[in-house]
Amino acid sequence: MTVHHRSSPRTFTDHLWQSITDIFDAILAHPFISGLTDGSLDRASFQFYVIQDALYLREFARALSLLAAKAPLEEHIIMFTEHASGALKVERALHESFFRDLGLTEEAVRATPMAPTNLAYTSYLLAVAYSRPIHEVIAALLPCYWIYWEVGKRLLAEGSSDPLYQRWIDTYGAEDFGQLVEAVLEVTNQWAEPLDESARRAMERHFLTTSRYEWMFWEMGYRRETWPV
């Protein structure tokens, strides 16, 4: 499946993407993202982000496991179970390489509390995954896949002056990651196709909400967000 961003959406996921154009533009313009390519991002902000992202992925993997449990076909059970495992194994290896470069221990990372935005985002994902039908669950999880891939591709074209940041860009702009995203987009369209308008609107609401959380996550990292009280 090839993703195209058209003026007239051909698939349901095309429609979803068009609904967040302003959000994606805001993400690309965010100083956290632009700082990855020009090297201006403060190391402390990147370190904060990497720790919070590791904590996020643990809960994202739980939500993927719940999605797999609800999947109607064996191929989808296998796919999302593998994605949950990959979020913990492959991404953990990436984060651990960052931790080594940043002088962090795994114990210190695990002892770090979730920032407010991170806790809110993961709580939302898990609430949807536990309580909502499968088409709503995949819509809530999709922005984490798709936005990272789109950001990775854009930044890969620009490159980074910082080798550490280039490693992050290489991961999410990679063809292997893109293939995972395309598979999820295909399943999303399959599950959306027979739905009525009300069910599709529910998917749109979740997709919009978690896309907003994606922007907030980078803002959280950039500001090194803490609890106000």
Backbone as CSV, one residue per row, in Angstrom:
resi,resn,N_x,N_y,N_z,CA_x,CA_y,CA_z,C_x,C_y,C_z
1,MET,0.843,-1.195,0.000,0.000,0.000,0.000,0.875,1.240,0.000
2,THR,0.586,2.157,-0.878,1.308,3.423,-0.938,0.429,4.517,-0.382
3,VAL,0.984,5.327,0.504,0.213,6.394,1.123,0.338,7.649,0.282
4,HIS,-0.784,8.224,-0.090,-0.795,9.476,-0.823,-1.650,10.470,-0.058
5,HIS,-1.238,11.721,-0.062,-2.016,12.766,0.585,-2.669,13.598,-0.509
6,ARG,-3.904,13.323,-0.812,-4.600,13.902,-1.948,-5.605,14.938,-1.490
7,SER,-6.017,15.768,-2.447,-7.065,16.721,-2.140,-8.394,16.011,-1.966
8,SER,-8.580,14.899,-2.687,-9.799,14.095,-2.549,-9.402,12.730,-2.003
9,PRO,-9.688,12.439,-0.740,-9.246,11.181,-0.139,-9.860,9.967,-0.823
10,ARG,-9.042,8.957,-1.093,-9.518,7.731,-1.736,-9.818,6.644,-0.718
11,THR,-9.138,6.676,0.413,-9.352,5.680,1.447,-9.723,6.377,2.745
12,PHE,-10.190,5.584,3.717,-10.543,6.165,5.001,-9.321,6.748,5.695
13,THR,-8.171,6.086,5.566,-6.975,6.639,6.211,-6.514,7.919,5.524
14,ASP,-6.720,8.049,4.215,-6.459,9.333,3.561,-7.290,10.427,4.222
15,HIS,-8.558,10.110,4.465,-9.459,11.071,5.112,-8.955,11.413,6.518
16,LEU,-8.517,10.402,7.258,-7.991,10.655,8.595,-6.800,11.600,8.542
17,TRP,-5.897,11.354,7.597,-4.704,12.194,7.526,-5.071,13.637,7.198
18,GLN,-5.988,13.815,6.281,-6.397,15.174,5.933,-7.002,15.908,7.126
19,SER,-7.577,15.158,8.054,-8.204,15.794,9.219,-7.184,16.345,10.203
20,ILE,-5.919,15.946,10.083,-4.896,16.414,11.030,-3.793,17.203,10.338
21,THR,-4.052,17.729,9.160,-3.026,18.476,8.422,-2.423,19.585,9.270
22,ASP,-3.273,20.348,9.953,-2.774,21.460,10.771,-1.921,20.959,11.931
23,ILE,-2.327,19.839,12.515,-1.553,19.273,13.623,-0.191,18.813,13.141
24,PHE,-0.157,18.130,12.000,1.125,17.648,11.482,2.039,18.808,11.115
25,ASP,1.479,19.857,10.537,2.287,21.037,10.229,2.875,21.637,11.512
26,ALA,2.066,21.652,12.574,2.548,22.177,13.858,3.653,21.299,14.427
27,ILE,3.550,19.994,14.220,4.600,19.078,14.680,5.903,19.355,13.940
28,LEU,5.826,19.470,12.615,7.041,19.722,11.831,7.692,21.048,12.209
29,ALA,6.872,22.030,12.594,7.389,23.348,12.951,7.871,23.430,14.397
30,HIS,7.616,22.391,15.176,7.964,22.449,16.599,9.490,22.493,16.756
31,PRO,10.004,23.299,17.686,11.457,23.401,17.856,12.129,22.102,18.287
32,PHE,11.382,21.192,18.896,11.973,19.883,19.196,12.338,19.183,17.896
33,ILE,11.398,19.165,16.936,11.611,18.465,15.675,12.651,19.172,14.818
34,SER,12.515,20.477,14.657,13.504,21.214,13.855,14.885,21.140,14.500
35,GLY,14.919,21.047,15.825,16.186,20.958,16.534,16.920,19.651,16.325
36,LEU,16.197,18.610,15.921,16.850,17.333,15.620,17.708,17.430,14.366
37,THR,17.262,18.213,13.396,18.021,18.305,12.151,19.123,19.355,12.206
38,ASP,18.841,20.504,12.795,19.885,21.544,12.827,20.799,21.422,14.042
39,GLY,20.515,20.426,14.904,21.385,20.184,16.057,21.180,21.127,17.216
40,SER,20.148,21.986,17.139,19.942,22.990,18.183,19.181,22.459,19.392
41,LEU,18.622,21.250,19.291,17.858,20.708,20.412,18.769,20.467,21.606
42,ASP,18.366,20.995,22.741,19.130,20.829,23.979,19.210,19.349,24.343
43,ARG,20.431,18.887,24.677,20.618,17.482,25.056,19.707,17.094,26.226
44,ALA,19.506,18.032,27.160,18.669,17.733,28.324,17.229,17.455,27.901
45,SER,16.752,18.171,26.894,15.396,17.937,26.404,15.309,16.587,25.694
46,PHE,16.329,16.249,24.915,16.324,14.943,24.235,16.397,13.819,25.255
47,GLN,17.227,13.979,26.271,17.329,12.963,27.318,15.985,12.773,28.017
48,PHE,15.341,13.873,28.350,14.023,13.806,28.990,13.040,13.061,28.098
49,TYR,13.033,13.420,26.823,12.128,12.780,25.862,12.391,11.274,25.762
50,VAL,13.650,10.891,25.642,13.993,9.472,25.465,13.530,8.653,26.663
51,ILE,13.720,9.178,27.864,13.265,8.470,29.061,11.747,8.331,29.052
52,GLN,11.053,9.423,28.771,9.596,9.372,28.767,9.076,8.471,27.648
53,ASP,9.767,8.460,26.516,9.347,7.601,25.405,9.488,6.131,25.772
54,ALA,10.532,5.788,26.495,10.705,4.406,26.949,9.551,4.006,27.878
55,LEU,9.160,4.913,28.766,8.030,4.649,29.662,6.724,4.556,28.868
56,TYR,6.586,5.408,27.868,5.393,5.396,27.008,5.268,4.060,26.281
57,LEU,6.362,3.567,25.716,6.295,2.366,24.874,5.872,1.134,25.660
58,ARG,6.179,1.096,26.930,5.711,-0.020,27.764,4.186,-0.069,27.769
59,GLU,3.553,1.085,27.913,2.094,1.132,27.935,1.505,0.992,26.529
60,PHE,2.199,1.515,25.536,1.769,1.336,24.143,1.752,-0.148,23.794
61,ALA,2.756,-0.885,24.264,2.801,-2.329,24.015,1.615,-3.036,24.683
62,ARG,1.236,-2.592,25.872,0.056,-3.175,26.521,-1.192,-2.944,25.664
63,ALA,-1.332,-1.720,25.137,-2.497,-1.419,24.308,-2.491,-2.249,23.035
64,LEU,-1.317,-2.445,22.436,-1.218,-3.295,21.250,-1.601,-4.737,21.571
65,SER,-1.223,-5.205,22.741,-1.586,-6.567,23.139,-3.095,-6.713,23.290
66,LEU,-3.737,-5.676,23.813,-5.195,-5.699,23.927,-5.850,-5.654,22.550
67,LEU,-5.268,-4.892,21.638,-5.768,-4.870,20.265,-5.643,-6.254,19.635
68,ALA,-4.508,-6.898,19.833,-4.305,-8.250,19.294,-5.343,-9.217,19.847
69,ALA,-5.653,-9.077,21.129,-6.628,-9.979,21.754,-8.025,-9.814,21.156
70,LYS,-8.321,-8.611,20.657,-9.634,-8.352,20.076,-9.698,-8.658,18.579
71,ALA,-8.540,-8.881,17.953,-8.490,-9.040,16.500,-9.254,-10.290,16.060
72,PRO,-10.034,-10.203,14.972,-10.856,-11.335,14.533,-10.097,-12.400,13.758
73,LEU,-8.991,-12.032,13.122,-8.253,-12.966,12.276,-6.900,-13.305,12.889
74,GLU,-6.469,-14.554,12.675,-5.193,-14.989,13.228,-4.042,-14.130,12.737
75,GLU,-4.067,-13.733,11.468,-2.965,-12.934,10.923,-2.837,-11.596,11.632
76,HIS,-3.984,-11.057,12.064,-3.940,-9.777,12.766,-3.515,-9.973,14.227
77,ILE,-3.925,-11.084,14.817,-3.449,-11.403,16.174,-1.926,-11.498,16.172
78,ILE,-1.395,-12.211,15.187,0.057,-12.380,15.090,0.740,-11.039,14.865
79,MET,0.209,-10.239,13.936,0.854,-8.978,13.575,0.947,-8.043,14.773
80,PHE,-0.171,-7.845,15.472,-0.154,-6.875,16.557,0.568,-7.416,17.793
81,THR,0.582,-8.734,17.975,1.399,-9.313,19.044,2.876,-9.073,18.758
82,GLU,3.261,-9.249,17.491,4.654,-8.986,17.114,5.005,-7.513,17.262
83,HIS,4.058,-6.636,16.937,4.320,-5.210,17.108,4.492,-4.857,18.588
84,ALA,3.686,-5.476,19.441,3.826,-5.234,20.881,5.192,-5.692,21.370
85,SER,5.608,-6.871,20.897,6.928,-7.373,21.273,8.029,-6.468,20.748
86,GLY,7.868,-5.998,19.500,8.874,-5.119,18.910,8.990,-3.798,19.650
87,ALA,7.855,-3.284,20.119,7.884,-2.020,20.864,8.731,-2.152,22.119
88,LEU,8.738,-3.356,22.701,9.514,-3.566,23.918,10.950,-3.984,23.635
89,LYS,11.161,-4.796,22.590,12.499,-5.323,22.326,13.323,-4.417,21.419
90,VAL,12.795,-4.122,20.241,13.555,-3.335,19.270,13.725,-1.904,19.755
91,GLU,12.621,-1.308,20.205,12.705,0.077,20.661,13.525,0.167,21.950
92,ARG,13.447,-0.854,22.778,14.251,-0.830,24.000,15.733,-0.812,23.654
93,ALA,16.121,-1.587,22.640,17.522,-1.604,22.235,17.966,-0.220,21.764
94,LEU,17.080,0.461,21.015,17.389,1.812,20.568,17.547,2.747,21.757
95,HIS,16.583,2.696,22.670,16.637,3.581,23.826,17.854,3.294,24.702
96,GLU,18.167,2.014,24.857,19.316,1.679,25.692,20.604,2.213,25.091
97,SER,20.689,2.247,23.754,21.878,2.837,23.134,21.945,4.330,23.433
98,PHE,20.789,4.989,23.434,20.755,6.400,23.816,21.135,6.567,25.285
99,PHE,20.616,5.671,26.125,20.912,5.779,27.557,22.415,5.676,27.806
100,ARG,23.073,4.765,27.095,24.518,4.626,27.264,25.237,5.913,26.866
101,ASP,24.828,6.458,25.723,25.474,7.687,25.254,25.222,8.862,26.196
102,LEU,24.072,8.844,26.857,23.697,9.940,27.742,24.108,9.693,29.191
103,GLY,24.719,8.526,29.446,25.192,8.222,30.793,24.090,7.861,31.764
104,LEU,23.022,7.245,31.256,21.890,6.874,32.100,21.882,5.372,32.364
105,THR,21.442,4.987,33.545,21.273,3.571,33.856,19.805,3.192,33.688
106,GLU,19.560,1.911,33.437,18.179,1.446,33.301,17.416,1.647,34.604
107,GLU,18.106,1.502,35.717,17.463,1.691,37.016,16.971,3.132,37.170
108,ALA,17.795,4.066,36.740,17.412,5.478,36.837,16.211,5.776,35.956
109,VAL,16.190,5.160,34.771,15.059,5.365,33.849,13.785,4.817,34.460
110,ARG,13.854,3.596,34.985,12.662,2.961,35.560,12.149,3.721,36.787
111,ALA,13.040,4.382,37.472,12.641,5.125,38.676,12.055,6.501,38.353
112,THR,12.122,6.894,37.087,11.611,8.204,36.689,10.089,8.155,36.574
113,PRO,9.373,9.070,37.188,7.917,9.078,37.052,7.494,9.583,35.675
114,MET,6.328,9.161,35.243,5.779,9.673,33.996,5.442,11.152,34.139
115,ALA,5.772,11.916,33.121,5.366,13.319,33.082,3.849,13.396,32.885
116,PRO,3.234,14.515,33.237,1.772,14.607,33.135,1.212,14.264,31.765
117,THR,1.810,14.798,30.711,1.301,14.518,29.369,1.442,13.047,29.024
118,ASN,2.547,12.453,29.410,2.773,11.036,29.127,1.731,10.174,29.838
119,LEU,1.479,10.475,31.098,0.486,9.708,31.847,-0.906,9.887,31.250
120,ALA,-1.233,11.104,30.852,-2.547,11.352,30.255,-2.695,10.603,28.931
121,TYR,-1.663,10.654,28.098,-1.712,10.003,26.785,-1.850,8.493,26.932
122,THR,-0.988,7.883,27.734,-1.040,6.430,27.877,-2.317,5.977,28.573
123,SER,-2.811,6.766,29.510,-4.074,6.418,30.169,-5.219,6.426,29.168
124,TYR,-5.195,7.386,28.270,-6.223,7.450,27.221,-6.143,6.213,26.330
125,LEU,-4.935,5.874,25.871,-4.774,4.706,25.007,-5.277,3.437,25.681
126,LEU,-4.910,3.246,26.933,-5.305,2.021,27.629,-6.802,1.997,27.905
127,ALA,-7.394,3.140,28.210,-8.843,3.187,28.425,-9.588,2.797,27.164
128,VAL,-9.134,3.303,26.020,-9.754,2.935,24.735,-9.529,1.457,24.451
129,ALA,-8.300,0.991,24.659,-7.973,-0.402,24.350,-8.776,-1.387,25.197
130,TYR,-9.013,-1.040,26.455,-9.775,-1.928,27.339,-11.269,-1.905,27.030
131,SER,-11.805,-0.743,26.709,-13.264,-0.592,26.753,-13.959,-0.399,25.413
132,ARG,-13.210,-0.076,24.364,-13.847,0.271,23.106,-13.686,-0.836,22.065
133,PRO,-14.538,-0.842,21.029,-14.426,-1.865,19.980,-13.139,-1.711,19.184
134,ILE,-12.804,-2.746,18.462,-11.479,-2.845,17.842,-11.181,-1.719,16.860
135,HIS,-12.198,-1.264,16.111,-11.935,-0.208,15.133,-11.567,1.104,15.823
136,GLU,-12.097,1.340,17.002,-11.729,2.540,17.748,-10.324,2.411,18.337
137,VAL,-9.974,1.210,18.744,-8.641,0.992,19.321,-7.561,1.267,18.285
138,ILE,-7.735,0.727,17.091,-6.694,0.929,16.077,-6.602,2.390,15.660
139,ALA,-7.729,3.094,15.660,-7.703,4.517,15.321,-6.927,5.318,16.357
140,ALA,-7.044,4.939,17.633,-6.320,5.636,18.696,-4.817,5.352,18.641
141,LEU,-4.447,4.144,18.240,-3.041,3.758,18.198,-2.333,4.222,16.933
142,LEU,-3.087,4.469,15.878,-2.496,4.752,14.571,-1.580,5.975,14.539
143,PRO,-1.909,7.106,15.160,-1.011,8.262,15.053,0.410,8.009,15.530
144,CYS,0.593,7.198,16.540,1.938,6.905,17.030,2.770,6.248,15.937
145,TYR,2.169,5.349,15.189,2.858,4.753,14.039,3.098,5.793,12.946
146,TRP,1.980,6.358,12.493,1.976,7.093,11.229,2.712,8.420,11.316
147,ILE,2.470,9.173,12.375,3.121,10.474,12.500,4.633,10.308,12.628
148,TYR,5.077,9.298,13.377,6.515,9.086,13.506,7.140,8.747,12.154
149,TRP,6.445,7.957,11.357,6.971,7.604,10.043,7.061,8.836,9.139
150,GLU,6.006,9.631,9.133,6.003,10.833,8.300,7.071,11.824,8.758
151,VAL,7.201,11.991,10.070,8.257,12.862,10.591,9.625,12.298,10.222
152,GLY,9.802,10.989,10.411,11.089,10.364,10.102,11.491,10.550,8.652
153,LYS,10.535,10.399,7.737,10.840,10.574,6.315,11.247,12.007,6.006
154,ARG,10.519,12.965,6.570,10.850,14.375,6.328,12.245,14.699,6.855
155,LEU,12.558,14.237,8.063,13.854,14.563,8.661,14.990,13.801,7.987
156,LEU,14.687,12.594,7.510,15.711,11.812,6.814,16.176,12.541,5.563
157,ALA,15.258,13.210,4.900,15.612,13.963,3.695,16.519,15.147,4.023
158,GLU,16.377,15.678,5.236,17.183,16.829,5.646,18.502,16.412,6.274
159,GLY,18.475,15.317,7.049,19.667,14.895,7.763,19.909,15.751,8.992
160,SER,20.808,15.285,9.860,21.116,16.005,11.090,22.613,16.231,11.216
161,SER,22.967,17.334,11.807,24.372,17.624,12.091,24.862,16.902,13.336
162,ASP,23.929,16.277,14.056,24.262,15.591,15.310,24.099,14.078,15.113
163,PRO,25.161,13.279,15.290,25.069,11.835,15.064,24.025,11.142,15.940
164,LEU,23.851,11.613,17.172,22.864,11.002,18.066,21.452,11.217,17.530
165,TYR,21.184,12.434,17.103,19.863,12.736,16.565,19.658,12.048,15.221
166,GLN,20.729,11.891,14.437,20.623,11.196,13.150,20.216,9.740,13.362
167,ARG,20.696,9.135,14.443,20.327,7.750,14.736,18.824,7.634,14.986
168,TRP,18.262,8.608,15.705,16.806,8.621,15.920,16.085,8.767,14.589
169,ILE,16.532,9.695,13.758,15.904,9.934,12.461,15.974,8.686,11.585
170,ASP,17.134,8.028,11.563,17.304,6.834,10.736,16.320,5.730,11.116
171,THR,16.009,5.632,12.400,15.099,4.587,12.872,13.698,4.783,12.315
172,TYR,13.168,5.989,12.409,11.770,6.214,12.048,11.576,6.581,10.579
173,GLY,12.656,6.923,9.896,12.558,7.142,8.461,12.887,5.906,7.648
174,ALA,13.203,4.806,8.345,13.653,3.589,7.669,12.523,2.889,6.922
175,GLU,12.890,2.196,5.857,11.918,1.460,5.056,11.249,0.355,5.870
176,ASP,12.002,-0.300,6.747,11.422,-1.376,7.566,10.291,-0.847,8.438
177,PHE,10.505,0.313,9.039,9.452,0.897,9.867,8.267,1.302,8.994
178,GLY,8.548,1.833,7.819,7.471,2.199,6.904,6.603,1.023,6.511
179,GLN,7.205,-0.130,6.354,6.425,-1.327,6.006,5.473,-1.714,7.131
180,LEU,5.908,-1.564,8.371,5.018,-1.819,9.509,3.829,-0.862,9.488
181,VAL,4.120,0.400,9.220,3.058,1.405,9.209,2.069,1.125,8.079
182,GLU,2.569,0.790,6.919,1.682,0.504,5.792,0.769,-0.684,6.089
183,ALA,1.288,-1.674,6.798,0.457,-2.822,7.167,-0.667,-2.397,8.105
184,VAL,-0.363,-1.508,9.048,-1.389,-1.031,9.980,-2.420,-0.171,9.240
185,LEU,-1.975,0.638,8.310,-2.907,1.439,7.513,-3.853,0.546,6.715
186,GLU,-3.322,-0.514,6.171,-4.150,-1.440,5.394,-5.218,-2.082,6.279
187,VAL,-4.836,-2.518,7.467,-5.797,-3.122,8.387,-6.839,-2.095,8.822
188,THR,-6.409,-0.869,9.082,-7.346,0.184,9.472,-8.411,0.385,8.402
189,ASN,-7.996,0.426,7.158,-8.957,0.585,6.068,-9.884,-0.624,5.951
190,GLN,-9.354,-1.807,6.166,-10.188,-3.022,6.125,-11.265,-2.970,7.194
191,TRP,-10.883,-2.594,8.402,-11.844,-2.586,9.510,-12.824,-1.432,9.407
192,ALA,-12.418,-0.349,8.763,-13.309,0.806,8.629,-14.319,0.633,7.497
193,GLU,-13.967,-0.145,6.499,-14.765,-0.217,5.272,-16.236,-0.583,5.506
194,PRO,-16.562,-1.578,6.345,-17.984,-1.942,6.511,-18.735,-1.105,7.544
195,LEU,-18.092,-0.148,8.168,-18.703,0.569,9.283,-19.671,1.643,8.810
196,ASP,-20.615,1.978,9.679,-21.520,3.081,9.365,-20.849,4.411,9.746
197,GLU,-21.529,5.504,9.428,-20.948,6.824,9.614,-20.661,7.123,11.083
198,SER,-21.523,6.658,11.967,-21.330,6.903,13.392,-20.050,6.246,13.894
199,ALA,-19.800,5.020,13.487,-18.603,4.297,13.912,-17.346,4.952,13.346
200,ARG,-17.430,5.415,12.124,-16.283,6.093,11.521,-15.989,7.420,12.228
201,ARG,-17.032,8.112,12.630,-16.815,9.364,13.360,-16.115,9.107,14.685
202,ALA,-16.446,7.983,15.328,-15.760,7.623,16.575,-14.270,7.395,16.317
203,MET,-13.954,6.734,15.198,-12.550,6.530,14.838,-11.858,7.871,14.614
204,GLU,-12.531,8.782,13.929,-11.961,10.104,13.666,-11.662,10.839,14.964
205,ARG,-12.561,10.729,15.937,-12.344,11.432,17.207,-11.109,10.901,17.925
206,HIS,-10.950,9.590,17.952,-9.768,9.016,18.616,-8.488,9.393,17.875
207,PHE,-8.540,9.333,16.555,-7.361,9.664,15.750,-6.948,11.115,15.967
208,LEU,-7.917,11.995,16.015,-7.640,13.408,16.250,-7.061,13.621,17.647
209,THR,-7.652,12.974,18.636,-7.194,13.150,20.014,-5.754,12.705,20.196
210,THR,-5.428,11.517,19.701,-4.065,11.025,19.925,-3.055,11.724,19.026
211,SER,-3.489,12.269,17.888,-2.594,13.110,17.085,-2.225,14.367,17.860
212,ARG,-3.190,14.923,18.563,-2.907,16.078,19.418,-1.933,15.700,20.534
213,TYR,-2.124,14.517,21.096,-1.200,14.060,22.127,0.221,13.901,21.573
214,GLU,0.334,13.533,20.294,1.669,13.413,19.711,2.385,14.768,19.727
215,TRP,1.693,15.827,19.331,2.304,17.162,19.415,2.654,17.484,20.863
216,MET,1.727,17.191,21.764,1.950,17.495,23.175,3.139,16.731,23.738
217,PHE,3.390,15.531,23.219,4.505,14.728,23.717,5.835,15.410,23.399
218,TRP,5.989,15.915,22.186,7.216,16.639,21.854,7.311,17.959,22.609
219,GLU,6.198,18.622,22.807,6.199,19.827,23.626,6.617,19.498,25.056
220,MET,6.124,18.385,25.575,6.504,17.914,26.903,8.008,17.713,27.003
221,GLY,8.594,17.061,25.972,10.024,16.822,25.980,10.827,18.105,25.879
222,TYR,10.383,18.993,25.027,11.103,20.245,24.810,11.143,21.077,26.089
223,ARG,10.001,21.131,26.791,9.913,21.928,28.025,10.376,21.157,29.252
224,ARG,10.622,19.846,29.091,10.974,18.975,30.214,9.911,19.109,31.311
225,GLU,8.709,18.786,30.900,7.506,19.006,31.715,7.570,18.300,33.066
226,THR,7.185,19.010,34.102,7.101,18.429,35.437,5.706,18.670,35.993
227,TRP,5.410,17.967,37.068,4.128,18.185,37.743,4.148,19.548,38.427
228,PRO,3.119,20.365,38.249,3.154,21.726,38.800,3.028,21.804,40.314
229,VAL,2.473,20.763,40.929,2.331,20.761,42.384,2.714,19.398,42.933
